[in-house]
Amino acid sequence: MITVTLNGNDYNDGNTPPNNMGNGGSRKYLFPMLTDLVAHAAAKVALCEAAVTDAAEQADLATTNGAAQVALAAEQADLATTNGAAQVVLATAQATAAANSAATALNAPGTTADSTTSLTIPTSVPAAKSLTVQTGKTIVVGMSVTIAATSSPTNRMSGAVTAYDSGTGALDVSIDTVDGGGTYAAWTVSLGNVPPQPDTDYITTSKDITRRENLVNTTAGAITGTLSSTPAEGDYYGFEDIATNFGSNALTLDGNGHSIKYGTSIDTTLVLDVSGISCAVWFDGTYWRLS
């Protein structure tokens, strides 16, 4: 275990509090450690500046008191420069050690894992996901983890650990944030959350609908929006004709395996051809419904 002392406080890359970087401790102690590092470096710089100032004063005194004083001031200036350089080297080494300690904690073998469980990134949250990772990990309930597709890391999901069996490697996570989509059979599990993604999309061409609110511009031509093939009851998507052009170039919604019900009509697609319309479709468990 590596321990560094910054501004009178000890920090380590182990798993035992206080001020530990391992076992998720970096989320609590990393920023206090960096604050202490800045204060520690500032103190070292102040010592260097004071030493240089003192040497300059000695040089001025030597000018009036003779060649002997000049020689003495020169020696002191050399000493101050040497000491100052040593202090800078020490401060740099301590900063590097602190950064490495934090990186080690975030990427510690005990809190990272791989899985070959086939999973599909959910289209709505919260969602429960179960997978099998290596045994003997220091993963605990409540820890925030990100599960990223190994071959395509921008397709990922994150949430809180709800269960982990260190003997079998069975890991359960309550997903609360997703980025991207798809089904993959190779995953990398690490500490931390996926940054929240905006839930509004600006649509100008045909595409799969993945955001809750959709601003649609059909000026360039008619557009088809394909809804989720695996919706959960209560899922919805909103659409707004921001260019007031649906009357000329319609937006067609494709139910993607689920029929769309509006009024007494039921069809696999729904054509929105009224300019300036703002509406939404939601899934009732069987049909997509227009509202």
C-alpha positions as CSV (number, residue, x, y, z in Angstrom):
1,M,0.0,0.0,0.0
2,I,1.3,3.5,-1.0
3,T,0.8,6.4,1.5
4,V,1.5,10.0,0.8
5,T,1.3,13.0,3.2
6,L,-0.2,16.2,1.9
7,N,-0.8,19.3,4.0
8,G,-0.6,17.2,7.2
9,N,-3.1,14.6,6.0
10,D,-2.2,11.0,5.0
11,Y,-3.7,9.4,1.9
12,N,-3.4,5.8,0.7
13,D,-4.4,3.6,-2.2
14,G,-5.6,0.8,0.0
15,N,-9.2,-0.1,1.0
16,T,-9.2,0.9,4.7
17,P,-10.6,4.4,5.7
18,P,-9.9,7.1,6.3
19,N,-8.6,8.8,3.2
20,N,-8.4,5.6,1.2
21,M,-8.6,5.6,-2.6
22,G,-9.5,2.0,-2.9
23,N,-13.0,0.3,-2.5
24,G,-14.8,3.4,-3.8
25,G,-13.0,5.7,-1.3
26,S,-11.7,7.9,-4.2
27,R,-15.3,9.3,-4.7
28,K,-15.1,10.7,-1.1
29,Y,-11.4,11.5,-0.6
30,L,-10.0,12.3,-4.1
31,F,-11.1,16.0,-4.1
32,P,-9.9,16.7,-0.5
33,M,-6.6,15.0,-1.5
34,L,-6.2,17.3,-4.6
35,T,-7.1,20.4,-2.4
36,D,-4.3,19.3,0.1
37,L,-1.9,18.8,-2.8
38,V,-2.5,22.3,-4.1
39,A,-1.9,23.7,-0.6
40,H,1.2,21.6,-0.2
41,A,2.6,22.7,-3.6
42,A,1.8,26.3,-2.8
43,A,3.7,26.1,0.4
44,K,6.7,24.6,-1.4
45,V,6.6,27.4,-4.0
46,A,6.4,30.0,-1.3
47,L,9.6,28.5,0.3
48,C,11.4,28.7,-3.0
49,E,10.3,32.3,-3.6
50,A,11.4,33.3,-0.1
51,A,14.8,31.6,-0.6
52,V,15.3,33.5,-3.9
53,T,14.2,36.8,-2.4
54,D,16.7,36.3,0.5
55,A,19.5,35.6,-2.0
56,A,18.7,38.8,-3.9
57,E,18.9,40.8,-0.7
58,Q,22.2,39.2,0.2
59,A,23.5,40.2,-3.3
60,D,22.5,43.8,-2.7
61,L,24.3,43.8,0.6
62,A,27.4,42.3,-1.0
63,T,27.5,45.1,-3.5
64,T,28.1,47.7,-0.7
65,N,30.2,45.5,1.6
66,G,32.8,44.2,-0.8
67,A,33.8,41.4,-3.0
68,A,33.6,38.9,-0.1
69,Q,29.9,39.6,0.4
70,V,29.4,39.2,-3.4
71,A,31.0,35.8,-3.3
72,L,28.8,34.8,-0.2
73,A,25.6,36.0,-1.9
74,A,26.5,34.0,-5.0
75,E,26.9,30.9,-3.0
76,Q,23.6,31.5,-1.2
77,A,21.9,32.1,-4.6
78,D,23.3,28.8,-5.9
79,L,22.1,27.0,-2.8
80,A,18.6,28.6,-3.0
81,T,18.3,27.6,-6.7
82,T,19.4,24.0,-5.9
83,N,17.0,23.7,-3.0
84,G,14.2,25.3,-5.0
85,A,14.7,22.9,-7.8
86,A,14.7,20.0,-5.4
87,Q,11.4,21.2,-3.8
88,V,9.8,21.4,-7.3
89,V,11.0,17.9,-8.1
90,L,9.5,16.6,-4.8
91,A,6.2,18.4,-5.3
92,T,5.9,17.0,-8.8
93,A,6.7,13.5,-7.6
94,Q,4.0,13.8,-4.9
95,A,1.5,15.0,-7.5
96,T,2.3,12.1,-9.8
97,A,2.0,9.7,-6.9
98,A,-1.4,11.1,-5.9
99,A,-2.7,10.9,-9.5
100,N,-1.5,7.4,-9.8
101,S,-3.1,6.4,-6.5
102,A,-6.5,7.8,-7.7
103,A,-6.2,6.0,-11.0
104,T,-5.2,2.8,-9.3
105,A,-8.3,3.0,-7.1
106,L,-10.6,3.6,-10.1
107,N,-9.1,0.8,-12.1
108,A,-8.3,-1.6,-9.3
109,P,-8.6,-5.3,-10.3
110,G,-11.0,-5.8,-7.4
111,T,-13.6,-3.4,-8.8
112,T,-13.3,-4.0,-12.5
113,A,-14.6,-7.1,-14.3
114,D,-15.6,-8.7,-17.6
115,S,-18.6,-10.7,-18.6
116,T,-19.7,-12.8,-21.5
117,T,-23.4,-12.7,-20.6
118,S,-25.6,-11.6,-23.5
119,L,-27.5,-8.5,-22.5
120,T,-29.6,-5.9,-24.3
121,I,-29.3,-2.2,-23.3
122,P,-32.8,-1.3,-22.1
123,T,-34.8,1.4,-23.9
124,S,-36.3,2.6,-20.7
125,V,-35.2,2.9,-17.1
126,P,-35.2,1.8,-14.3
127,A,-34.4,-1.7,-15.5
128,A,-32.8,-4.7,-13.8
129,K,-29.9,-6.5,-15.4
130,S,-28.1,-9.7,-14.3
131,L,-24.8,-10.9,-15.6
132,T,-21.9,-13.2,-14.5
133,V,-18.5,-11.7,-13.9
134,Q,-15.3,-13.0,-12.3
135,T,-15.5,-14.3,-8.7
136,G,-13.7,-12.8,-5.7
137,K,-14.2,-9.1,-6.7
138,T,-14.6,-6.4,-4.1
139,I,-17.9,-5.3,-5.5
140,V,-20.5,-4.3,-2.9
141,V,-24.2,-3.5,-2.8
142,G,-24.9,0.2,-3.5
143,M,-21.7,0.7,-5.6
144,S,-22.3,2.6,-8.8
145,V,-21.0,0.7,-11.9
146,T,-21.0,1.2,-15.6
147,I,-21.5,-1.8,-17.9
148,A,-20.0,-1.0,-21.4
149,A,-20.0,-3.1,-24.5
150,T,-16.3,-4.2,-24.8
151,S,-16.4,-3.9,-28.6
152,S,-18.3,-0.6,-28.6
153,P,-17.8,1.2,-25.2
154,T,-20.1,4.1,-26.1
155,N,-23.0,1.7,-25.9
156,R,-23.3,1.4,-22.1
157,M,-25.5,1.4,-19.1
158,S,-25.0,2.2,-15.4
159,G,-26.7,1.9,-12.1
160,A,-26.4,0.7,-8.5
161,V,-25.3,-2.8,-7.6
162,T,-28.2,-4.7,-5.9
163,A,-26.4,-8.0,-5.4
164,Y,-23.1,-9.7,-6.0
165,D,-22.1,-13.2,-5.1
166,S,-18.3,-13.3,-4.9
167,G,-18.4,-17.1,-4.9
168,T,-20.3,-17.5,-8.2
169,G,-19.7,-14.1,-9.8
170,A,-23.5,-13.4,-10.2
171,L,-24.0,-9.6,-10.4
172,D,-27.3,-7.8,-10.3
173,V,-27.5,-4.1,-11.2
174,S,-30.5,-1.6,-11.2
175,I,-29.9,0.4,-14.4
176,D,-30.8,4.1,-14.1
177,T,-28.9,5.6,-17.0
178,V,-28.2,4.4,-20.6
179,D,-26.3,5.6,-23.6
180,G,-26.7,4.0,-27.0
181,G,-28.3,0.6,-27.5
182,G,-28.0,-2.9,-28.8
183,T,-27.4,-6.4,-27.7
184,Y,-23.8,-7.6,-26.9
185,A,-22.2,-10.7,-25.4
186,A,-19.0,-9.1,-24.1
187,W,-19.1,-6.4,-21.4
188,T,-16.6,-4.5,-19.3
189,V,-17.7,-3.5,-15.8
190,S,-16.1,-0.6,-14.0
191,L,-16.8,2.0,-11.3
192,G,-18.7,5.1,-12.0
193,N,-21.9,6.3,-13.8
194,V,-22.7,7.1,-17.5
195,P,-23.1,10.9,-17.8
196,P,-26.8,11.8,-18.2
197,Q,-27.9,12.0,-21.8
198,P,-30.3,14.6,-23.2
199,D,-33.7,13.2,-23.9
200,T,-34.5,15.4,-26.9
201,D,-33.6,14.6,-30.5
202,Y,-33.7,16.8,-33.6
203,I,-34.8,14.7,-36.6
204,T,-34.3,15.6,-40.3
205,T,-34.0,12.1,-41.8
206,S,-35.6,8.7,-41.3
207,K,-34.2,6.9,-38.2
208,D,-35.0,4.8,-35.1
209,I,-36.7,6.8,-32.4
210,T,-34.7,6.7,-29.1
211,R,-35.4,10.0,-27.3
212,R,-38.6,10.9,-25.4
213,E,-39.1,14.3,-27.2
214,N,-38.5,14.6,-30.9
215,L,-38.3,17.9,-32.9
216,V,-39.0,17.0,-36.5
217,N,-38.2,19.0,-39.6
218,T,-39.4,17.4,-42.9
219,T,-38.4,20.3,-45.1
220,A,-36.0,18.1,-47.1
221,G,-38.6,15.3,-47.5
222,A,-40.9,12.8,-45.8
223,I,-39.5,11.0,-42.8
224,T,-40.2,7.6,-41.2
225,G,-39.6,7.2,-37.5
226,T,-39.2,3.6,-36.3
227,L,-40.5,3.0,-32.7
228,S,-38.9,0.6,-30.3
229,S,-39.4,-3.1,-31.0
230,T,-39.3,-3.9,-27.2
231,P,-41.3,-1.2,-25.5
232,A,-42.3,-1.4,-21.9
233,E,-45.9,-0.5,-20.8
234,G,-46.0,3.3,-20.3
235,D,-43.2,4.1,-22.8
236,Y,-43.9,7.2,-24.8
237,Y,-42.4,9.4,-27.6
238,G,-43.4,13.0,-28.3
239,F,-43.2,14.6,-31.8
240,E,-43.4,18.2,-32.9
241,D,-43.6,19.6,-36.5
242,I,-41.2,22.5,-35.9
243,A,-41.1,23.5,-39.6
244,T,-44.9,23.2,-40.0
245,N,-44.3,21.1,-43.0
246,F,-46.0,17.8,-42.2
247,G,-48.8,18.7,-44.6
248,S,-46.4,18.6,-47.5
249,N,-43.9,16.0,-46.2
250,A,-45.4,13.7,-43.7
251,L,-43.9,12.0,-40.7
252,T,-44.7,8.2,-40.7
253,L,-44.4,6.3,-37.5
254,D,-43.5,2.6,-37.9
255,G,-44.8,0.4,-35.0
256,N,-41.9,-2.0,-35.4
257,G,-43.9,-5.1,-34.7
258,H,-46.6,-3.5,-32.6
259,S,-49.7,-2.0,-34.1
260,I,-50.6,1.6,-33.7
261,K,-54.2,2.4,-32.5
262,Y,-55.8,5.8,-33.1
263,G,-59.6,6.2,-32.7
264,T,-61.1,3.0,-34.1
265,S,-58.3,2.4,-36.5
266,I,-55.5,-0.1,-36.0
267,D,-52.5,-0.2,-38.4
268,T,-48.8,-1.1,-38.4
269,T,-48.0,2.6,-39.3
270,L,-49.3,6.0,-38.5
271,V,-49.0,8.9,-40.9
272,L,-48.8,12.4,-39.4
273,D,-49.7,14.8,-42.2
274,V,-51.2,17.8,-40.4
275,S,-48.8,20.8,-40.5
276,G,-47.8,22.3,-37.1
277,I,-49.0,19.2,-35.1
278,S,-47.6,18.3,-31.7
279,C,-48.5,14.8,-30.4
280,A,-47.3,11.7,-28.7
281,V,-47.6,8.0,-28.9
282,W,-47.5,5.7,-25.8
283,F,-47.5,1.9,-25.3
284,D,-50.4,0.4,-23.4
285,G,-48.8,-3.1,-23.2
286,T,-50.4,-4.2,-26.5
287,Y,-50.7,-1.2,-28.9
288,W,-49.0,2.1,-29.5
289,R,-51.7,4.7,-28.9
290,L,-51.9,8.3,-30.3
291,S,-52.5,11.1,-27.8
